[in-house]
Amino acid sequence: MPPIRSLLAGLMSMAFLLSSAALAAPPPRTGYKIVTASKTGTYIQIGRDLAQWIADPAGIDLEVLESKGSAENIQRMRFEQGVKLALVQSDVYQAFLDEAKAGNADAGNIIRPLRLIMPLYDEEIYFVARADAPINSIHEIKNKKIAVGALGSGTALTSRTLYQLMFGEPMPSENAQYLTNEDALVKLTVDKTIDVAIIVAGQPAKLFSDMKPEARNFIKILKLDDAAPETTRAKKTYFPATIRTTSYPSWLTADIPTLTVKAYLVTYDYGLQSTVGNLARFAESLCTNFDKLQANGHPKWKQVKLELPPLAQGWRYYPPMEKRLRACIGGRTAAASPAPVSDRPARPCTEQEFVLGLCRR
C-alpha cells in the first residue's frame, strides 16, 4: 500500500475508534448538594440514601451537607451555590409562608420560589428529662428551663410553636436555651442547668440508638397525655405518634406516646434547561428505585408513600418533577393493579366479543 493510502487508512481507523469510544462513554455527571441536619440526626441518613440509591443512578453526584436543621436549610436552599435539594419540616415551611403573608418581605423572597418534590415521613418529637425529674408528661413542661434546639434549626421553631399552642403564651425567653442535641443532653444530665431537652428526629435516631442500657438511669422521655387540654391544643398542628421500644431496645423499656411533624423534600423553581433535565431524571429515578430505598435505606423509608397528595394553600410542587413523578407513579399503579373481574355470569363468548377482546373462550 502506498504511504499516502496507509496514512489515510490509519487516520480513518483512529477516527472510527475515537467515535466508538465517544458513543460508549457515559454522559458527564452533575454535582449537586442537599442540606440535611446534624450528623446524629435522621435527615443526614435520608440524604445519604438519596445520594446512593436515587441520585447516583440518575447521573448526579449528590453531596450530603450537615446543617442546623430546617430553618437554615430553607435559607441555604435559596441562596447557597450548588444546593439543589433540602429536607424541611412542614411547620417550618408553613411558618415562612405565614411570615410572608403577614408582610415580611425577606420571608417572601426566601419562600415563594421554593417548591416541594414530595412528602416523606413523620418525625417524632422527643421531650427528654432527667430520670429523677418529678415530671412525666409533655404538658408539664410549662415554665421549665428548656433546650429548644440550635438557632436556625427546625427543632427551635417546633419547640416554641408547640409551647405556644399548648399554653397559649410564648415560651419565656429566659427559659429557652438554643443548643445542639448533644449539648442539650450534656446540660440536662451533667450540668443540670436545664430541665427538658426537645429533640426532633425520625426514629430510630442515631443519637438515641447509640445509647447504652445505663441511659435509662440518667434520662427519660416524657409521655403525651391524651386527657390533658394542652394535648388537644397541640394536635391542631401536630399529630400523635409512638416512640417504640424496638427503635431503642438497649435502653427503652416501654413504648412512649408523643407528637410528630412531617418532613418534606424541597427544591427551587428552576428554569435553566439543564437543571430542569437533571431534576426530572432525579424524579424518574426516585420513582423507579423507590423499592430499593425502602429495602436498603433508613427504616423511615418504609413509612414513605410514593404519592403526591393535595397541598395546603401556598404550597406548590415543582412542575417538571411533579409531571415525571405522576407519570411514573401512574405506571407503577397500573402495573400493580389486578386485571378487572367481570361481575357478569359466565356464558359463552359471542364471536364479536371474542374478536374485540371482551371475552375469552
N, C-alpha and C positions, 0 to 999 in steps of 0.2 A: 504494500500500500504506500503511495507517495506520501511524503511527510505532511503535506497540507491536509490530505484526507485523514491521516492518522490524528492530526491535531484536532480537526473538526469532530471526528468521532469521539475523541476523548472529552472535548467540551460538551458535546451532546449527552454523553453518558453521565458526566458530572452534573449537568443541569437536571437530568432526569432523577438522579439520586437526591439532589437538593430539594426538588419539588415534591418527591415522595416523602422525604423527611418532614417537610413543612406540613404536608397533609396529615401525617401521623402524629405530629406534635400536638399536645393538648393546648387548649386556648389559655392565654395568660390568666393567672389567678388574681383575684381582687383582695385587697386588705382592708377590712373594716374593724370597728371596735364596738363592744357592748359594755355598758356600765351596769354594775350589779349592786353589791353591798360589801360588808366586811368578809374577811376570809373565813370566819367561823359560822357565817350565816348560810341560808339555803339558796339565796339568789345567785351567789357565785358558782354554786354547783350546777344550778339550772343553766347559767351562762356557758359553763364548760360543756354541758351536754349538747346545747345548741351548736356550739363550735364544732364538736366532734361528729355528731350524727346528722346535722342539718346543713350547716354552712360548708363544711368540707366537701360533701358530695355535690354541692352547688357551685364549686369552684371558688369559694370565698374563704380566705384565711381570717377567721374571726378572733381578734384579741380580746380576752376577757379582763376587764378592769375592775379593781376594787373601788368602793366609794363609801360615803357615809350613809347612803340609802336613797330613798325615792325622791325626796325634795332636791337633793343635789343631782340626782340622775336626770331630772327634768331640765335643770339648768344646763348640764353638760350635753344632753341630747340636743339642746337648742343651739349651743354656741361652740362646743369643743370640736376641733378639726378631727375628722375621721370617725367620730361616734355616730353610728347609723341606727343603733338599737339600744333600748333601755328597758329595764324592769322597774315597774312603778306600781305602788299601791293605789287602789281605787279611791280611797278617801283623800290622798294627797292630790291626785289628778283633779278630783272634784273641788278641792279647796282652791286650786289655781283658777279653775273656771268660775268659782264663786267670787273670788277677788277681782277677776277681770270684769264680771258682770256688775260688780259694785263700783266700777270706775277706776280700778288700779291699772294704769297704762302699762306698767312693767309686767304685771301678771298676764295681761292680754297679749303683749308682744311675745312672751315666752310660750304660752299655752296654745294660742289659736292655730299656729302652723303644725302642731303635733297631731299625729294620727295613731289610732290603735291598729295593731295587727290581729290580736285575738286575746280573749281572756284566758288565764292559765288556771290557777288553783287558789284555794283559800289558805291564808297564812294565819296560824294560831297566834294569839296574844297571851304571853306568859306574864303573870303578876307574881314576882318572886319575893318572898320574905324570908327572914331568918327562921330556922326550925323552931326556936323557942319563942317566937313572936306571939302575942296574945290575939292576933287577928288570924282568921281562917278563910274569909270570903272577900271577893273583889270589892264589894260595896263598902267595906270597912276601911278603905284607904284614905278617906277624907281627912284632910289636914295632916297627913303623914308627909315625911320628907321622902321625895320620890326621884329616882333616876329615870328621866323621861326619854333617854336616847341622846345621841350626839346631835349637835346643831347641824341642820341640813339633812337630817335623816327623816324617813317616813315615820319611824317609831316616835320621834318627838312630836310630830303633828298628831299621830294617832293617840298618844298618851294624853295630850292636852284636850283633844276633841272628846275623847271618852270621859274625861273628868268633867268637862263642861256639860255633857249630856246627862251624866249620872247625877250630878249635884246641883245643876242649874246655876253654876257660877264658875268663873275661871279658876284654874289652879293657882294658888298664891305664888308669886314669883320667888319668894324667899324659900319656898318648899321644893322648887324644881331645880334639879341638877342635870346639866347636859353632859352625859358621859357615854362612852362606848360601852358595849355589852360587857366586855371583860373588866373594864374599870369599875363599872357599876357593881359587879359581883364582889370585887375587892372591897369597895366602900361599904357594901352590905355586910359582908361576913368577917372582914379583918378589921377595918377601921370602925365599922358600926356607926358611920355618920349619916347613913340613910336608912329608911325603914322598908322601902319597897323598890324593886327594880322592874321596870316594864320593858319587855323584850318581844319583838315581833319577828317570828321565824317559822317557816313551814317545817312541820315535823317529818322525819327526825332531823333536828338541827344539830350540827356538829358540836356546837357549844355545850349542849346538854348530853349528847350521846357519848362524848369523851369522858364524862364524869364517872368516878369510881363509886362503888356501893356506899362508901362513907359519906358521900354527898348529902344523903338524907339526914345526917347528923347536923348539917350546917344550914341547909335551905329547904324550903317547901314552896309549892306553887298554890296560890290562893284559888279557891273554887268560885264558880259562878252560881249564885243563889237565885233560882227562878222565882222565888217568893218575894224577893226584895223589889220595891218600886224602882230603885236605881237601875236594876237589870232591865225592867220594862222600858225605861227611857233609853238605855244604851242600845237596845235592839231596834230602835228606829233607824240606826245607821249600820250597826254591826250585827253579825249573825252568830248563833250558838254553835259550838263545836266541842270536841273532846280531845284532850291530850291523852294518848293511850300509853299504857304500860309497855306495850310491845315496841313503842318507839324508843323507850329508855329503860330496858329491862334490868340494867345493872343497879339502878337506884330508885326508880319509881315503883311504888308498891300498889297503887290503885289508879284507875282512870280518873281524870280530873276534867270537869266541865269548864269551858271557857268561851271566849269570843273569837271571831275571825274577821279578817279583811281580805278582799280579793286582790290578787296580783294580775297585772296585765303586761303584755309585750307591746312596746311602743316604738314608733318611728316618726319620721318627719314627712311633710307633704312635698317630697322631692319631685322636681320636674325635669332634671337632667336625664337625657335618654339612657345613658349608660347606667346610671344609678337605678333608674326605674327597671331596666332589664335585669340587673343583678338582684334587686329585691324581689322581683317577680320569680326568678329562679329559686331564691331562698324560700318563697312561699310554696312553690311547687314541691321542693324538697321537704319542707315541713309536713306537707300532706302525705307524700309518698313514703317518707321514712318515719312517720309518726309511730308506727308499731315498734320500730327499733328504739325510739326514745322511751316508750313505756316499758320495754323489756330490759333495757340496759342502763337507763338513766336513773336519776334520783327517784325514790319511791313516790314523790309528789306527782310525777308524770302520770301515774296510774289514776289520779283524780282529775286529770285534764280531759275535757271532751273536745274532740275535733269538730267545733261548730262556731258559728258567728251569730250569736243571739242579738236581738234588737238592743239598741243602746239608749241611754238616757239623753235628754236634751243637751246639746253642746258637745256630745261625744261623737266622733266620726271614725270610721275605718279608713285606711289608706287604699284608695280605689284600685290601683294596679295589683296590689297583693290580695285585696278582697275578691277581685274578679277571678284571679288564679285559684285562690283557696276554694271559693264557692264551686267552681267548675270541677275541681279535683274531688272535693267532698261529695258532690253530687254523683260523680262517677263511682266513688267507693261505696256510696249508699246503694246505688243501683246494682252494683256487682254483688253486694251482700244480701240484697233482698231476695227472698224465695220467689219462685215463679208463682203467679196468681193461680188460685184454685177456683174453678167454676162451681157455683152453687147449684147449677142445673143438674137434674138427674142424668145419669149415664144413659146414652142412647146411641144408636149408630150414626156416624157422620154422614151428612149428605155429601155429594160429590163437590158441591160448591164450597162447603165449609172446609173440606179436606184440602182443596186447591188453595184457598185463602189462608190456610194455616190456623183456622179457628178450631179445629178439632183433629184428633189423632185416631187413626184406625189401629 
